[in-house]
Amino acid sequence: MLLFANTFETDYNIGMKFYKMHGIGNDYIYFDCMDGEIANPEKLSVKLSDRHKGIGGDGIIMLCKSDKADCRMRMFNADGSEGKMCGNGVRCVGKLAHDLGYVRKNSCTVETLSGIKKLEFTLGKDGKVSSVKVDMGAPVLDCKSIPSLIGETTAVNYPLEVGGKTYGVTLVSMGNPHCVVFCEPDSLDIEKLGRQFENHKVFPDRVNTEFISVTGANELKMRVWERGSGETHACGTGACAAAVAAVLNGFCAKGEEITVHLLGGDLKIVYTDESVFMTGGAELVFTGEIEI
């Protein structure tokens, strides 16, 4: 537990315990902030996410107190920008809250900037969380709400010119904006194309982009470019957006389990009339202490 009361900000170095965790390869640096939040987490995220001079990760995530749910999640990307939601991160937050004893049941609620998420735990033989099912809520398909400047109500296989080429894109928000493109993901120069999508003029808040191929009945293969982090091994909200887009485009069936294969592993997604449900692992890699 961190040794500070309300807000952490000093002129001297202090040792802080951290938890390095990942959800199918989407790795973040987690801090137990139930006794007080960290000042300037944006700067800290940039510093610690560096894989050569820091701990290394896709960003930092803080487990905080909430007066609306069992706990609250704040997450910051590797570039210091704050994210509204992180599907792989929220599973790890649930695991951390349970395994540290803040939650003593097989379910919990987590407050995020995109609303309160309901989690259900599967426990291993050691009594700790091994897998988490998350009710991610209903997807947002309204273009203005995503947000997007595309002059349509919704965008399903909408022709969008990016880098001199036209792509059919489907726009979905799962608490943050996603642009889903059906293509052959392995052949892409994702570093170049991902940045072009992320910073396209029709996305005022930038966008996460999922490059998807259909590999079987209710099976998808996905690479993801996340705004503020670049290509990551996995993206929970992105996998949810990909499954929703696959149903909207007629590739997969609504109400059935869809397996999304990512670089870091698989996520199971079910898109119903009411909500999107995501199931996947949450793992503690190691703990440590760093002076900041």
N, C-alpha and C positions, 0 to 999 in steps of 0.2 A: 504494500500500500504506500502511496506517496506521502511524504512527510511535509505537507503544507495544508493550510486551512481553507482559504477562500479562493485566492487567485495567486498563482505562482509567478513571481517576478522579482528577481534580486540582482544585485550588482556583483555577485560572486557565484562560483560554480557550486552546484549541488548535485549529489548523486541521485538519480531517479531510476527506479526499477521499470523495465519494459518487458513486454511479452511479444515475441515474434511469432505471428500466427499466419496461417494461410487457409483459404478455401479453394481447393483444386488449383493451387499455384498462384492465386491472386493474393500476394503477400503484403501485409501491413504491419506497422509497429504499433502495438497497443499499450495504452496507459490506463491504469486504474485511477480514475479521477472522481471517485465517489466522495472524497473528502474535500475536493476543490479542483477547479479547472486550471489549465495551463494558460498563462498569458502568452500572446503572440504565437499560437500554434502554427500559423501560416509559415513563419520563418523557421520554426523548429522542423516542420515537415520537409522543407527544402533541404535543410542541413542533414537530417537523419536519413532521408530517402536515398541519398547518394550511395551508390553501390561500391565506390572505391574509397571514399573518405568518411562515410557514415555507416550506419548499420545496414542500410540497403532495404528498399521496399517500394511499393507503389504509393506510399504515403503513410500518414499516421491516423490512428483512430483512438478516440477517447471514450471510455466507459464512464458515464456521468450519472448523477442523480436526476430523478424526474418526479414532478408532482402530478404527472398524468399517466405514467406507466411504471413498470418495474424498474426500468433504467432508461437512459437516454444515450444515443450515439451521436458523436460529432466526428466527421471524417474530412481529411484534407489530402488533396492529391499531391503528387511529387513536386508540382510547380507552386504549391502553396494555396491554390484555390480551394474553397470549401465546396464539397459535394453535398447534394441534398439526400442522396441515397446511395447505398452500396450493398448489393445483394449478398455477395460473398462476405463482406464485412459484417453485415448484421447477423449472419450465422455465427461468426466468430465472437461477436459481442455477446450473443446469447450464451455461447459456451463459456466465455470468461466469467460472465455474471453467475452462471450456475456453479462452475468449478471453484470459484472463489467464495461461494457460500452466500452471495447476495440473493440468489433465487434458490429455493429449496424444493421446487416442484419440477415436474416434467414438461413445463411450458412456461412461457413468460411473454410479456409485452415490452416492446422497445420503441421509445419515442424517437422519431427522426424528423428532419426538415420536410419530408414528404408524407408525414403522418405517422400514426402508430401501427406497428407491424406485430402480428401475432405469430409466435414461434412455438413449435412442438419439438421436443428432444427425443432422440434415441440414445440410450446410454450404453456404454461398453461394460465389460466385466469389472472394470476398475471403478465403476460408478460415475465416470465422467462422460461428458457429451461426446459422441462420435459423429452423429449426423443430425441435421436440423431441417425441418420442414417449415417454410415461411409462407404465410398468406400475404402476398405482395399487393393485394388490392386490384381493383379494375384498371386496365390500361386506359390511358388518355389518347384518343385518336384525333381530336380536334387540332387542326394545324396551328391555329393561333395560340392555343394553350400549351403547345409542346415546348417552346415556342418556335414557330417558323413563319417566314414572310411569304410562303407559297400562297397564292390567292385561291385556295380551294378549302372546302370544309374538312376533307380528309385527303390523305395522299397514300394510295395503294397502287404500287407499280407506276408511280408518277415519273415521267421523263424529266431528269435533272441533268444539266450539262455540268460536268466537273472536269477540269483540266483538258478541255477540248473534246471530251467524249460524253455521250449521253448514256445515263444509267437509269434503270427503272428502280425507284426507291419507294420504300414504305416507311412512314413516319409513325413512331410510337413513343409515348412517354410512360416510363415506369417509375416516376418520381424524378427522373432526369431525362433529357432528350436523346432519342435514338433514331438513327437512320439505317435501315436494313436494306442491304443490296444482295440480290441473288446472283451469284457468279461462281467462278472457280477460284476459291480463296488461295490455293497454294501457288498460283502463278502470278500473284499480284506483287507489285512493288509497294507494300503496305506503308512503308515509311513516307513515301512521296504522296501516295493517294490518300492515306489517312489524314495527313495534314491538310490536304486540299479540301476534303470533306469537312473536317473539324472547323476550318476557318471560312467556309463558304458564306457568301453574303446573305443567303436566305436563312441562316441560323444565327440570330442575334446574340445568343448565349453560348455559341459554339455547339458542337454535337458529338456524341459518341457514334461510331459507325461499325456495324456488324457486316462482315462479308461472309455470305452463307451459301452452302450447296446442300441439296437434298441427296442423302446417301442411301436412303431406304424408307420403308414404310414407317412414318413417324420418327425419322432419324435425320438429324441435321449435323453438318460439320461447319464450324465457325472459327473465324479469326476476328479479333476485335481491336479497334483503335479507340482508346479512351481519351477524351479531352483532358488535357493537363497531365497525362501519364504516358501517352504513346501506346504502342502495342503491349498488351498484358496477356498473361497465360489464361486468364479467365475473367468474365464479367457476369455477375449474377443477373443484374437488371438487363444486361444485353442479351443474355440467353432467354430471358422472359420475353423481351421484345422480338427476338428472332422467332420464337414459337408462335407468338401472336401474329406476326407477319406471315408465317408459313400457313397458318389457318386462313387468314384473310385472302391470301393468294391461291388457296385451294390445294396446297401441297400436303397439308396434314389435317387431321380431324379434330374438331373441337370436342373437349371433354375427355380426350384420350391422352395417355402419357406420351410425351415427346421427349426423346433423348437428344440432348445437344452435346456433341463432342467438341471439346475445346482443347487447346494446347496442354492445359494442366489436368485435364480429366473430364468427367461427364457430369452433367446436371440433368435432373428429371423435372420436366415442366408439364403442368396441366392447366390449360386455359379453358375456363368455364364461362357461362353467361354472367356469373357474379364476380369472379376474381381470377387471379393467376397464382398458382401454387408452385413453389420451387423447393426441391429437396436436394441436398448435397452435403458433403463432409465439411468439417471444421476441425483444424488441427493446430495444436501448439507445437512449434518447432523448437524453441528454446527461450529461456528467460535470461536477463542480464541487467546490468546497471551501467548507466552512462552519465557523465558529468555534462551539464549544460549551463 
